[in-house]
Amino acid sequence: MPCIMGIDSGLTVTKAVIFDETGTALAIARRRVPQLIPEPQHVERDMDGLWAATADAIREAVAACGRPASDIVAIAATAHGDGIYLLDDDRRPLGPAIVSLDTRAAELADDWNRGEVGDRALDLTGQKPHASAPSALLAWIRDHQPERYARIAHFIAAKDWLRFCLCGTIGTDRTEASTSFTDVQTQDYSSDAFALFGLQALSGRQPPMAGSTEIVGGVTAETARLTGLVQGTPVVAGLHDVTASALGMGGYGEGVIAVIAGTYSINETVSHVPKVDARWFCRNGILPGEWNNMSISPASTANYDWFIDQFCAADAAKAEAAGESIHAILGKEFEAARNRPSSVFFHPYLFGSPFGGASSAGFSGMNAWHDRGDLVRAVLEGIAFNHRIHIDALRDGFAPKTARLTGGISRNPAMAGLFADILGMPVTATRTEEAAAWGAALCAGACVGLFSSPTADPRDLALTETLYQPDAERSHAYEEKYQLFLDLAEAMKPLWPRLRRLGGSGQ
């Protein structure tokens, strides 16, 4: 029975997963990839370190699979989108990669959006520029690191760096190519886009674009030596991790919103005509004539992880030593808090928001009688409220009827039910493990004929999902809270830039 490998490199962990043709994971190996924060707003990673960690994970997965490496018939990678990975003329890393949590270019992007560049970019590329867009980051490097800018020979995305390390070819796929420099109508690169951002010098240096299911090379001899893979194993172009996650969870299509509650608040739906709006990115779908409409902000469960790290570390250590879970402990506190009135709100904007580069996180409405359970409740509700901002935008544009939820937090029935109540729509929580890696593997399998198309998922999805209907009474109560959440954010908009300046960041 043939196997396929999906590689998924997120913002903190890189994974190699080997699946059989039924979608069963045979081996999973993970390695942490440290983030480098050399100064405020700069979030980077070592490119060679990323490949070393990924190669190590591949080797472990191949060894643990219980099947010969020759059974792996194709490989595809996915990874965090946006950010920028640079290569020089020798095809070596040109400094550390800039990842998508980086906000050094936030003020530049905000300036573009306050002027005509933002509107022109929306019309031409299907999206307004933002802090981690390749356009903004490259312009920042042009302005602040001109010597580095002059040496750029290739600019690629995270998964394209892994592809290069696997098979030695430089390029990208349709979904990743559309992050800044494609015409939303033609779905191909546009020289006008480079000119719009003042990046004419890089026009012509963009990576060649392939289909997500297209073979772009074979595993090199050096990579085979490092990983245990068989030299010449087909490597497929792969796809942006947002799209891969929707595909892997069974949520890539029209009429449904795929909701990924992870580091980012990711909310997306597919259309067969381009429809542009400042509230979402209209980017290339997997196939020609498909558009993936994504409403996103870096404001989801990373806030919950931060809360645990900062305020629950001792309890988490005790729970782990006792064979328990801090999530179960906080879940009980959340349920107790949920059954009493609370005025506590949390804006989950530690890393960014839908409201521009100067926003920040904060609790509101706290009093002496509130306890940790009220804070946990506020954090989780704030995450769901922020997802609703994006989902309401997509409902305006595309009228989807249901949502599919994935991400570690979705495994908690209380959280899935919370999303249903706050969104006021049915939410299907999927227990798909490694959705993004499986999405990449579906592309690899389609390439070699295991599946008729990347959406021809062989699994019985009903076995891995639970449908949650909104509770009418709770939905009504949450409507009032959601409006207050928005009003508080509106009141903070003029204050957030002042707070940033007080902290020594921003202009």
N, C-alpha and C positions, 0 to 999 in steps of 0.2 A: 504494500500500500504506500503510495507516495506521500511525502511530507512537504510542507511549505513553512518558511520562516518569515515572521514579521518582527521587525526591529522598531521599537518605540522609544524615542529619546525625549523625555520631558525636561522640565526646568531644573529638576533636582535628581532624577533617577533615569538611567538608561537601561533598557530591557531587551533581551532577546527571547523570543517565544517560538517554539516549534509546534505546529499544529498538524494533525492528520487531515485527510480530505473531508472528514465529517465536521471539522471545527473543534475537535477535542484538543486541548492543550496537552502535549506530551512532555514538555519541559519548559520551565521558565527560569531565567537567571537575571538578576538585577545587580546593578552597581550604582552607588551614589556618585554624582558628579558635582563637586563643590562649585558654588558661585563665588566669584571674586567681586568684592565691592571696594575698589581702591579709593573712592571718594563718594560723597552723597550723590545720589541719582545715577551713578554708574554701576551697572550690573553686568558682569562679563563672565566668560569661562575660557579656560585654556583648550584650544582646539585639539592639540595632540593628546592632552589628557582625556578629552571626551572620546577620541578614537581608541585610546588604550583601554579605557573602562568598557567601551562597547565590545571591543575585540575579546576582552576577558570574559564578558557575559556570554558572547557567542560560543566561546570555547567550552564554558561550563554547560551551556544548554546542549551542545552537541554531545558532550560526554555523558550527560544525564538522560539523554533521550531514550536510550535503549535500542536505538536503531542505527544502522550505519549512516554516516554522513552522505553517502551516495544516494540515500533515499530522499534527500532534500532536493526537490526539482526546481525550486525558484525561491528568490529572496526579494523582499521589498522593505523599504524603511519609511518611517514617518517620524516627525519630530516637531518640536515647538515651532510655531510659525512666526513670521516677522523677525525682527532683529536683523543682524547682518553678520555674515562670515566672509572674510576677505582673503584673497590669495594674490601673491605677487607673480611675476613673470616665470619664476621657477616652480609655480604651483605649490608654494609653501605658505603657511598661515602668515598673514600680514598683521601681526599683533593678535591679541585675544579677541574672540568673538564677542559681539554685543547681543545680549539676549533680550527677549521681549518684555522683561520687567524693567528694563533700563528706561529712565525718563530724562536723560540729559538733553534730549531734543524737544522736550515738552513745550518750552517757551517759543521755540522756532515754529513748531507745528501750530501752536495757538496763534502766533502772528499771521501765518498763512491763512488760517481759518477766519481771522478777523478781517482780512483783506479779500481780494478777488481770487487769490490762488486756490483757496478752499473750494469755492463754488465752481471754478473751472475744473479743478481736479475731480469733483463729484460728477460733473457732466461727462468728462472724458474717461476717467478710470473707474467710475462707479463707487467711489469712496472719498471721503475727506481724509487728508493726512492726519496722522496721530503720532504720539511720541516714539513708538517703536516701529513705525513704518520704515521700510528701507529708504524711501525718498527722504524722510526727515533725518535719519541717521547719516546717510551719505552726505547730505547738505551740511550737517553739523561737522562731520569730519573735514569736509572741504573748507569750512570756515575756521576750525580750531586746530586741525592737524593737516595743514596743506602738504607737507612732505609725504605723509602717509597716503593722502588722497592721490597724489601724483603717481604713486607706485601701484595703485589698484589695477590688477590685470583681470581679475574675475571677482564678482560678488555673487554669493550664493546663499542658500538657506541651510539650516542645521542638518536636515535630512540629506541634502545634496552633498554636504561635506562627508557624511557617512557613506553615501553612494560612491563618491570619489575614492574613499579609502578602501571600499570593497572591490571596485572594479577598474579604477583608474581613469574614468571618463568624467568630464565636467559637463553639467547640465542640470535642468530642473524639469518639473512637470507642469501641466496646465494650471493646476490649482495654486501652486506656489508662485508661478510666474505672475499671477494677477494681484500680487500684494501692493504694487505701486505703479507699474509701468506698462500696463496693457490697456487697450481701448475696450471699454465695456461692451461695445456693439460688435466689434470684429473678433474679440477674444484673443487678439494677437498683440505683440509688442507695438508700441507707438513712439516714434521719435518725438512727437509733440509732447508726450508725457515727460521725457527727459528734459526738454527745453522748458517746460512749465516750472520745473523745480530748479532750474539753473544747473542741471547736471549733464549738459550736452557732451562734455568730455567723456562720459561713460556710455553714451549711446553707441551700440555696436559691441560693447563688452559684456552685455547681458548673457546669461547662460542659455544655450539652446533649449528649446521647449519640446518635450516629448509627452505622449499620452501616459497616464498613470499605469496602464497595463502593458507598456511597451518595454521590451528588453533593451537595456542601454549598455550592456557589457557582461563580462563574466568574471567570476572571482579570480583575482590575480594569484600568482604563485606565492608572493609574500604574504598576502592575506590568508591564503590557505595554510601557510606555515604557522601563522599567528593564532588562527581560530579553529583549526581542525576541519574546516569546510573543504570540499573538493574543488580543486582548481577548475575554472570554467563553468561552475554552477551559474545559471542565468541570474542576473541582477536586473530587477524591474525598476522603472522610474519612481514609483511610489507616489505619495501625496501628502499634503498639508495635514497636520494632526487633527485639526478641527474637523475637517472632512472625513478623515479616517475614523474618528470616534463616532460620528454620525452613522457612517457605513457599518462599522462593527457592531453597533448597538441596534441595528435594524431601523434606524430613524432617518435614513437618507432618502428623501422623496417629497413629493408635493402633499399638502394637506396635513402635515405633521411637523411639529417643532421638536428638534432634537435639543435637549438641554443637558449640558455637561457641567456639573458643579464640581470644579476642580480649582486649580490655582486661579484660572480665569472663569468669569461668568460667561459661558458660551451658549448661544441660543441661535439656531439656524434652521432654515427651511429652503427647499429646492423649488425653483421655478423654471419654466421653459421659455420665458421671455425676460429680458433684462428690465428691472425696475429699480431706479436709483432714488435714494432718499438719504438725507444726512444721518438718519438714525441707524443705518445698517451699512455694511460693506456688501456690494454686489460683485461677487468674484466668480471666476470660472468654476463650473462644476467639473465632475470627473470626465464627462463625455462632451464633445462639441454640441452646442445648443442647449446646454444645461448651465444654470447659474445657481450658485450657493449663496444665499442671502444671510449674512451673519451679523448679529447684533451682540457686541462683545465689550466687556470691560475687565480689567484685572482685579476683580472684586468679588470673589466667591469664597470657597472653603479654606483658602490660605489664611483668611482672617480667623477662622475657628482654630486652625493649627497654631497660629500665633497666640491666641488666647490660652490654649493649653500649655504652650511652652512658657509663657510669661507668668501665669497665675495658677497653674495646676501641676507644676513640675514635681513637687514633693508627693502629691497624691498619685500622680501617674507612676512614679517610681515604686511607691508602695503597692499599687495595684498590680504592676508587672511582676513584682517579687511574689505576690500572692496568687499569681496565675489569673488575675482578673484584668479588666479593661477599664481605662479611664473613661472611655466613651460610654460604657454601661453606667458608670457612676454619674456622669454628667447627664446621661439620658434620664435617669430617675429625677435628678434635680430639675431638668427641663420640664418634665411632665408635671411635677408638683407646682412649678411656677406657672405653667400654662393654665392651671385650674384656678388661678386667682387673678384679679385685676393687676395690671402693671403699667406704669407710665414710662418705663425705661426703653429707650431706642438706641440703636447702634448703627452708624453709617459705616459700612465695611470697606473703607477706602484707604487702607494701609498702603496699597501699591498703586492706586489709581481709581478712576471712577468714570461714569458717563458724562461728567460735568466739566471736563477740562483738566489741564495738568496741575493746577494748584490745589486740588481737593485733598483732604486728609480725613482720617478716621476719627470717630469720637462717640462717646456715650452722652445721652441727653436724658433728662427727666429722673435722675437718680436722687433717692432720699435715704436717710439713715436706716430705714426699715427694709430696704431691699437687700437681698443676699446674692450669693453666687449664682443660684438658679435663675434669678431674674436677669443677670448679666448673660448667662448662657442662652436664655430664651431670646434676649435682645440681639445677640450675635447671629443666631440661627434665623430669626425672623428678618433681620437686616439683610442677610445673604439672599433669602427668598424674595424680599421686596426688590432688591437690586435686579435679580433675574426678571422680575415682573416688568420693570422699566423696559427692558429689551424685548420681552415677549409681547407686551402691549404694542410696541412699535411694529413688530412683525404681524401681529393680528390686524393692525390697520392696513398693512400692505398686502397680506396674502390670505387672511381669514382661515388659518388652520383650525381644526376642530379638536385635536388632541395633542398631548405632549408626551415625549418619552424622556425619562430621566436616568442618567448614569453618573458615575463618580462615586468615590468611596462613601460619601455621606448618604447616597441614595439607598444603601443597604439597610439603613435604619427606617423601619416602617413609620415611625413618628415623623421623620423628616420628609418622607415621600408624601405622607398625608398632609403635612404642613404646606408643601408646594401646591397640592391640589386645592387646599382651602384658600391660599393666598392668590393663586392664579384664577380660581373659580372655574376650572376646567378639569376634565379627566386627565390623570397623570399615570402613565405606565412606568413603573420602576423596573429596570432590567438588571438582572444579576450577571450579565455578561462580564466575564473576567477578561481583562486586557483588551478592551474594545478597540483601542487605536491600533494595537499590534494585529488584531484580527482583521481590521479594515485594510491594513497594508497587506496582510497575507491573502485576503480575498483578491486584491489586485494581482498579486503574484500568481495565485492559482488560476485566475482568468486568463492570464498571459499564456500559460502552458496548457490550457484546455481542460483543467480540472473543473472549472465552472464556466457556464455559458456567458456570464458577464460578472462584473464585480458585485452587482446587487443580487446575484443568484446565491444567496446564503443557504447552505445545505442544512442548517440547524432547524429544529422545531423551536421557534422562539417562545412559544407558549409555555414551554417547560422552564424558562428562565426569567419570567416576568410576572408582575402582579399589578393589577389595575386598581387605582385609588380614585374614588369619586369624591368631589368636594362636599363637605358638610355645609348645608345651607346656612345654619345659624352662625357657624364660625366664619364662613366666607363673608357674611354681612358685617360681622364685627371687624374682620380684617380690612374691609374696604375703608372704614373710617381710619384705622391705624395707618394704612398705606398712604392715604391722602396727607396725614400729618407727617409721615416720613418724608414725603415730597416737599411739604411746606418747610420743614426744618432744613432740608437741603437747599431750598431756594433762599432761605434766610442766611445760610452760611456762605453762599457764593461770593459775596463781596468781602467776607472775612477770611476765607481760605488763603487768598494771596498774601494777606497781612500776616497770617500765621506762618506761612512758608518763609517769608522774609525774616520773621523773628527767629526762625530756626536756622538761618544762615543759608537758605537755598532760594533759588529763583532770582528774578531781576529786581 
